[in-house]
Amino acid sequence: MGLDRGWLSELIPPTGYVPDFLNPTPAGPAPAPAAEWDAILASPADWVRQDLDHLARHQGHLGPRLRPCTPTRPPAWPRSHKRSKRTGSWHYWARIRAVLDAGIFYRARTVAEHSAGRLFNDLHTS
């Protein structure tokens, strides 16, 4: 459905490190997909390069789309996807948002019923 799986498969491996610039700090509790995409596109080139170097160390290489990227030449993101509501995850955003909200509710309930210690012990180490 228009989703460029090549970029995703190079940036987000099935296991291991995921570049931090793909998870910018949200502007609020429930940012719109377009705002999230804008934040990713606004990532400083040196931050992107650092994360790509880290990804290369974890994977042993970078994929063909990411290899030519340098601090002065960041990834040529598929900008045509920027605001398309029918492309990629935008199509599933309502479901994604529901899963994220359920996770927040679960964590809040864990703290209320058991303690913050239990919440932190339940989180992944990274």
C-alpha positions as CSV (number, residue, x, y, z in Angstrom):
1,M,0.0,0.0,0.0
2,G,2.8,2.5,-0.9
3,L,4.9,1.6,2.1
4,D,8.6,1.6,1.2
5,R,9.6,-1.6,3.0
6,G,13.2,-1.1,1.8
7,W,13.8,1.9,4.1
8,L,12.0,0.2,7.0
9,S,14.0,-3.0,6.6
10,E,17.2,-1.1,6.6
11,L,16.4,1.1,9.5
12,I,14.5,-1.2,11.7
13,P,16.0,-4.7,12.0
14,P,13.9,-7.6,13.4
15,T,15.9,-7.5,16.6
16,G,18.6,-5.3,18.1
17,Y,19.3,-1.6,17.9
18,V,16.8,0.8,16.4
19,P,18.2,4.3,15.6
20,D,17.2,6.8,18.2
21,F,16.4,9.6,15.8
22,L,13.3,7.5,14.7
23,N,11.9,8.1,18.1
24,P,12.0,11.8,18.7
25,T,10.6,13.3,21.9
26,P,6.9,14.0,21.2
27,A,5.5,17.5,21.5
28,G,2.6,16.2,23.6
29,P,0.9,13.1,24.9
30,A,-0.8,12.2,21.6
31,P,1.0,13.8,18.6
32,A,-0.4,13.4,15.2
33,P,1.4,11.2,12.7
34,A,2.3,14.2,10.5
35,A,4.0,15.9,13.6
36,E,5.9,12.8,14.3
37,W,7.1,12.5,10.7
38,D,8.1,16.2,10.7
39,A,10.1,15.6,13.9
40,I,12.0,12.7,12.3
41,L,12.7,14.7,9.1
42,A,14.0,17.6,11.3
43,S,16.6,15.4,13.0
44,P,20.0,17.0,12.8
45,A,22.3,15.3,10.2
46,D,25.0,14.6,12.7
47,W,22.6,12.8,15.0
48,V,21.3,10.7,12.1
49,R,24.9,9.8,11.1
50,Q,25.8,8.9,14.6
51,D,22.8,6.6,14.9
52,L,23.5,5.1,11.4
53,D,27.1,4.4,12.5
54,H,25.8,2.7,15.6
55,L,23.3,0.7,13.5
56,A,26.1,-0.4,11.2
57,R,28.2,-1.6,14.2
58,H,25.2,-3.7,15.4
59,Q,24.3,-5.1,12.0
60,G,27.8,-5.4,10.6
61,H,26.8,-3.2,7.6
62,L,24.3,-0.7,6.3
63,G,21.8,-1.4,3.6
64,P,22.3,0.1,0.1
65,R,20.0,3.1,0.8
66,L,21.8,4.1,3.9
67,R,25.4,3.5,2.9
68,P,25.9,6.7,0.9
69,C,24.6,8.9,3.8
70,T,27.1,11.3,5.3
71,P,26.7,14.1,7.8
72,T,26.2,16.6,5.0
73,R,24.1,14.2,3.0
74,P,21.4,12.7,5.3
75,P,19.1,10.0,4.1
76,A,16.9,11.0,1.2
77,W,13.7,10.1,3.0
78,P,10.6,9.3,0.8
79,R,9.3,12.8,1.4
80,S,6.3,12.1,-0.8
81,H,5.0,10.0,2.1
82,K,5.2,12.9,4.5
83,R,1.5,13.7,4.8
84,S,-0.2,10.8,3.1
85,K,-2.8,9.2,5.4
86,R,-3.0,6.2,3.1
87,T,0.7,5.3,3.2
88,G,2.4,3.0,5.6
89,S,1.6,3.2,9.3
90,W,-0.7,6.3,8.8
91,H,-3.3,3.8,7.5
92,Y,-3.1,1.9,10.8
93,W,-2.6,4.9,13.1
94,A,-5.9,4.5,15.0
95,R,-5.0,0.9,15.9
96,I,-1.4,1.9,16.8
97,R,-2.7,4.7,19.0
98,A,-5.1,2.3,20.8
99,V,-2.2,-0.1,21.5
100,L,0.0,2.7,22.8
101,D,-2.8,4.1,25.0
102,A,-3.5,0.6,26.4
103,G,0.2,0.3,27.3
104,I,0.1,3.6,29.2
105,F,-3.1,2.5,31.0
106,Y,-1.4,-0.8,31.9
107,R,1.7,0.9,33.3
108,A,-0.4,3.5,35.3
109,R,-2.4,0.7,36.8
110,T,0.7,-1.3,37.7
111,V,2.1,1.7,39.6
112,A,-1.3,2.3,41.3
113,E,-1.8,-1.3,42.4
114,H,1.7,-2.5,43.1
115,S,4.4,0.3,43.1
116,A,6.8,2.1,40.9
117,G,9.4,-0.6,41.7
118,R,7.2,-3.2,40.1
119,L,6.8,-1.0,37.0
120,F,10.5,-0.5,36.6
121,N,11.3,-4.2,37.2
122,D,8.9,-5.0,34.4
123,L,10.6,-2.7,31.8
124,H,13.2,-3.9,29.3
125,T,16.7,-3.2,30.5
126,S,17.4,-0.8,27.6
